[in-house]
């Protein structure tokens, strides 16, 4: 996860895989040495977002996962 070239979506995919294996946000946070809110935000990326916030993330126009998640909920 510390590799610089990873996109937010790539990191989110790894976090999702760890969560699916461990089943607990606290365990995942300990494994990746990040906070529970950080893990939760990255898990949200793997949820079904509207295409518009996903497009903003992919284009690098916004990398605030909390904001993009709220935007997706507002759209949905």
N, C-alpha and C positions, 0 to 999 in steps of 0.2 A: 503493500500500500504506500510505501514511502517513495516509490519510483516517480520521478517528476513528470513523466510523459503520460501518466494515467489520467483519463478524463473523469469527470464526476460520475458519469454513467458506468464506467469501468469499475471505479471504486465501489459504487452502489451495488454492482453485480456481485462483487466479492463479499461485501457486507451481507447481502441477501443469502448467499451460499452459506456463510458462517452461521447466520441466524437460523436457516433451515436445518443445519446440522446440530446446532446447540439448543435452539428453541428458547433462548433467553437473551434479552438485550444486554443485561449486566455481564453475562459471560462473553458476549461478542465484544463489548467495550473493553473488557480486561484483555482479551486476545489482541485487539488492534491498538490497545493503549490509548484509547480516546474516551470521551465522556458518553454517557447514555444518550443525552440529547443529540450529539453528533451522529451516533449510530442510528437513532430514530429518524433523523432528517435524511440520512442516506438510504434507509429502508423505504422512506416515502417516495424516493425517486423510482423505485422498482414497482410502485403501485401504478395503477392505470391513470395517467395524467392526460388531460386534454392535449391535443397536438400543439397548441399555441405555446404553453409554457415549456414543453419539451423542445420546441423549435428554438425558443430563446436560449435555453441551456446549450443545445447543440451548436448554435451559432456563436456562442461565447458572449452574448449580449447581457446575460445575467447569470450569475452563479450562486445567488442567494437561494438556497434550497427551501428555506422557510417561506420566503416571499413567493417563489414559484409554486409551492404546494398550496398556499393560500389562494393564489391566482387560479390554479386549476380547480379548486373547490368552488370558488366564486363563479367560474364559468359553467361548472357542472350542475 
